[in-house]
Structures are given as structure tokens and as C-alpha cells.
Amino acid sequence: MYFKQDDVLQLIISDEPEGSSVEIGPNLTAELNDKGELIGIEILTGSAFIRDWVLGPQAKMLQFAGVHP
């Protein structure tokens, strides 16, 4: 699910209730159930995260080829 107003991307693995969460990186949180199992991932600044994830490898290839985007 993407919440455009807040720019938050939430990847839901299970509809179980969230028991806790763990920050696993900047703007990246793992949501866990009461057993400590992963039930979802929340990404703050979701649009920038996806842009960088998609364009990151492409930008590196362009720089390697001597082209600067």
C-alpha cells in the first residue's frame, strides 16, 4: 500500500496484528507479530526509496560507461 500524502510505502506480508517494530535502516522499519516474525515493512519517503532502488543500478551503469545522467 502506498500513502501518497505521507509518502509512506507499506509492504504487507500478513494481516496479523503488529506486536513490535524494528528500525532496520534509515526510513526502513520491519513490522513484527507477537512471535517476532516479519509481517510487514514500512518505508518512509517511499517514492525516493523506489526511485533510488530502480535508478540506482542504471545510474551506476551510465557512470561506468562515461555518461552522466
C-alpha positions in Angstrom: 0.0 0.0 0.0 1.2 3.5 -0.8 0.1 6.5 1.2 0.8 9.4 -1.1 0.0 12.2 1.4 2.7 10.9 3.8 4.9 9.3 1.1 4.9 6.0 3.0 5.1 2.6 1.3 3.9 -0.3 3.3 4.6 -3.9 2.2 2.2 -6.2 4.0 3.1 -9.8 4.3 0.5 -10.9 6.8 -2.6 -9.2 8.2 -1.7 -10.3 11.8 -1.6 -7.5 14.4 1.7 -5.8 14.9 3.4 -6.7 18.1 6.5 -4.6 17.7 8.8 -3.0 15.1 12.5 -2.7 14.5 14.3 0.0 12.6 16.5 -1.8 10.1 17.8 1.2 8.2 17.2 4.9 7.6 13.4 5.3 6.9 13.0 1.5 6.9 11.1 -0.4 9.6 10.4 -4.1 10.0 7.0 -4.8 11.5 6.8 -8.0 13.6 4.0 -10.0 15.1 3.9 -11.1 18.8 6.2 -14.1 17.9 8.8 -11.8 16.4 8.0 -12.9 12.8 8.1 -10.4 10.0 4.6 -9.3 9.0 5.5 -6.2 7.0 7.9 -3.5 6.0 7.3 0.2 6.2 9.3 2.6 4.1 9.3 6.3 4.8 9.9 8.6 1.9 8.7 5.7 -0.3 8.9 7.5 -3.6 12.6 8.4 -3.1 13.4 4.8 -2.0 11.8 3.3 -5.0 13.4 5.8 -7.4 16.8 5.2 -6.0 16.3 1.4 -6.0 15.1 1.4 -9.6 17.5 4.0 -11.0 20.5 3.2 -8.8 21.9 0.3 -10.8 21.1 2.2 -14.1 22.9 5.3 -12.9 25.9 3.2 -11.9 26.0 1.6 -15.4 25.7 5.1 -17.1 28.6 6.4 -15.0 30.7 3.3 -15.8 30.1 4.0 -19.5 31.2 7.6 -19.1 27.7 9.0 -19.3 26.4 11.3 -16.6 22.7 11.4 -16.1 
